[in-house]
Amino acid sequence: MPLFEYKALQGDGAVAQGQLEAAGRSEAFRAMEGLGLRPISLAEKSAGSAAAQKNGAKTEKPGGLSMRIGGEKISGRILENFTRLLSSLLAAGVPLSRALTILHKEASTPVAAAKWKEIHGLVIDGMSLADAMAKSPDTFPRVYTAMVQAGETGGFLDLVLAQIADFQSREKELRSKVMTAMLYPMILLVLAMGVVVFLLTYFIPKFQLVFSGFGAALPALTQVIVGVSDVVRSYGLFVVVGIMVLALLARNWFTSEKGRRMWEGIILKSPVVGPLVAQFAMARFCRMLGTLLNAGVPLVQALNVARKSIGNQILVDAVSSSIERVQAGGQLGQSLAECRGLFPGSVLEMISVAEESGRLDQELIRISNVTEGDLDRQMKTAVALAEPLMLFFIAGFIGTIFIGMVMPIFTLQQHIK
């Protein structure tokens, strides 16, 4: 079982450090909460970190886990630790300005220290925390700043930050599960591509010379493979450069406003991923809206804040039109009926009934909990199916190459007879 090192706040405000065993980060956080601790940071202890600890090295720095690009971006782990610590400090009654000062002094990297200090300076100048974070979109995603804005609006910033940190932890665990499940098929894919390149550039040309000496006609499948071999040997470098240029152009286009909307539309229409994305957006929207309403935020204002947490601009636009109908005096359930891609009929009915009974905030949070549980089960199923599906495609690809090479052998045997 993995071993985690933690730093947390005790009930009296003192900082405690220690280690615990847990199956994952979420279970480790729950274990800490069961001990009455407010998590500040949590890191899985590896063999490398243990060796560094023996040599007197600091263990707070994430090292190779930082995933920084060019040394300028802040890693997901550092951002999660910042979010959880800020939540714990605010919950303990520490003022926001002082909490930010503590964070930038205890930052694990110079880049993080500079960023937290920048946020602190903007807040001191009178800017809200959400607006200060919005000036650094590379560090704080749009969903992150929208949720912080919701917390500031409702006066429960510490709770929202804790929710953000939990969401980041769940997302990291999900990414880890997907990567672990896909590791073996990806290794096979790389090996398969290496074998194919070797066959196309070295073996198949010699094989072609043998057949040309007998004057035998190659089967159609083998002719296609030989043609691909000729292209790879003659224009392989140009093909690689062309693919890289096209990938770069496609990336730049999809990051533009028009391209991003088109990509989000494709994702929503895809058969497996689309429903999962819509469910995730609905759960996040319902949780945010229910939390805001429970804090006493007016419905229209809560809708304007919660819609920013959806993440998909197409769905945001659909909800925006529903907000206009609510402003005109319409009921929430009826107004959201136009967003069929986001809200199923059963959810709309539950929202309408809860609105009539005056318990909309509780029902929205309940819907979010149920949807997230169902979403977790679907994701586990999708990850479990991904590995055999990729193995099937790899086997089919390699099998096609094998058949294309074996067929000429029988043709040659008949020609010799």
Secondary structure as UniProt FT lines:
FT   STRAND          3..9
FT   TURN            11..12
FT   STRAND          15..21
FT   HELIX           25..34
FT   TURN            35..36
FT   STRAND          38..45
FT   HELIX           47..54
FT   TURN            55..56
FT   HELIX           63..65
FT   TURN            70..72
FT   HELIX           76..91
FT   TURN            92..93
FT   HELIX           96..105
FT   HELIX           110..124
FT   TURN            125..126
FT   HELIX           129..134
FT   TURN            137..139
FT   HELIX           142..154
FT   HELIX           157..198
FT   HELIX           199..203
FT   HELIX           204..214
FT   HELIX           220..254
FT   HELIX           257..269
FT   TURN            271..272
FT   HELIX           273..294
FT   TURN            295..296
FT   HELIX           299..306
FT   HELIX           307..309
FT   HELIX           313..327
FT   TURN            328..329
FT   HELIX           332..335
FT   HELIX           336..338
FT   TURN            340..342
FT   HELIX           345..357
FT   HELIX           360..416
//
